[in-house]
Amino acid sequence: MAAVEIQESSLQITLQLNGRFNITNCNVLREALEQVIAKKQDRIVIDCRQLQEIDSSAIAELVKTTRSVIGKKKMFLSGVNEEIMKTFKVVGLHTFFKMV
């Protein structure tokens, strides 16, 4: 099961990722990302504390969104656990994503 909770403030939007994101449900992530990049806030934080697993299709959604907001908005990942960070390091994305 995968879910995204969106929290808005005047300064930023936070997406809380919950569960396991893979090819069967990455559309949930894609739709949430599309929704928040359309908002006025220029800071997006992807909260990964409750993210249990992420596959290449969901990672691709994060990469695509990060690339699309370069120069327009600031996007950060937070709370990335050790296992997911290992995955990011293996594919060289640990330096691509901005971590807070």
C-alpha positions in Angstrom: 0.0 0.0 0.0 1.2 3.5 -0.9 -0.2 6.8 0.0 0.8 10.5 -0.2 -0.3 13.1 2.3 0.1 16.7 1.3 0.6 19.4 3.9 0.7 23.1 2.9 2.0 26.2 4.7 2.6 29.6 3.3 6.3 28.8 2.8 6.4 25.2 1.6 4.5 22.1 0.6 5.4 18.8 2.2 4.6 15.5 0.7 4.6 12.7 3.3 5.3 9.4 1.5 3.9 6.3 3.2 4.4 2.7 2.3 5.9 1.0 -0.7 6.1 2.8 -4.1 6.5 0.7 -7.2 5.4 0.4 -10.8 1.9 -0.7 -9.8 1.2 2.5 -7.8 3.7 5.1 -8.8 0.8 7.0 -10.4 -0.2 8.0 -6.9 3.2 9.6 -6.5 3.1 11.2 -10.0 -0.3 12.7 -9.4 0.7 14.2 -6.0 3.9 15.6 -7.5 2.0 17.2 -10.4 -0.5 18.7 -7.9 2.2 20.3 -5.8 4.3 21.8 -8.5 1.3 23.6 -9.8 1.0 25.4 -6.4 2.5 28.8 -5.6 4.9 27.7 -2.9 8.5 27.5 -4.2 9.7 25.0 -1.6 8.7 21.3 -1.9 9.8 18.8 0.8 9.4 15.1 0.2 9.2 13.5 3.6 10.5 10.0 3.4 10.3 9.0 7.0 7.4 6.6 6.4 8.7 5.4 3.0 9.4 1.7 3.3 10.4 0.9 -0.3 10.8 2.6 -3.6 11.5 1.0 -7.0 13.0 2.5 -10.2 9.7 3.6 -11.6 8.9 5.7 -8.5 12.5 7.0 -8.4 12.1 8.0 -12.0 9.1 10.1 -11.0 11.1 11.9 -8.4 14.0 12.5 -10.9 11.6 13.8 -13.5 9.9 16.2 -11.1 13.2 17.4 -9.7 14.5 18.2 -13.2 11.2 20.0 -14.1 11.4 22.4 -11.2 15.1 23.3 -11.5 15.3 27.1 -11.5 11.7 27.5 -10.6 11.2 25.8 -7.2 13.4 24.2 -4.6 12.8 20.5 -4.0 14.2 18.5 -1.1 14.1 15.0 0.3 14.0 14.5 4.1 14.0 11.6 6.4 15.5 9.1 3.9 16.2 5.9 5.7 19.5 4.0 5.3 18.2 1.3 2.9 16.7 3.8 0.5 19.8 6.0 0.7 21.9 2.9 -0.3 19.7 2.6 -3.4 20.2 6.3 -4.2 23.9 5.8 -3.8 24.0 2.7 -6.0 22.4 4.6 -8.9 24.3 7.9 -8.2 21.3 9.9 -7.0 22.5 10.7 -3.5 24.1 13.8 -4.9 21.4 14.7 -7.4 18.7 15.0 -4.8 19.0 17.8 -2.2 18.6 16.4 1.3 17.4 18.2 4.4 
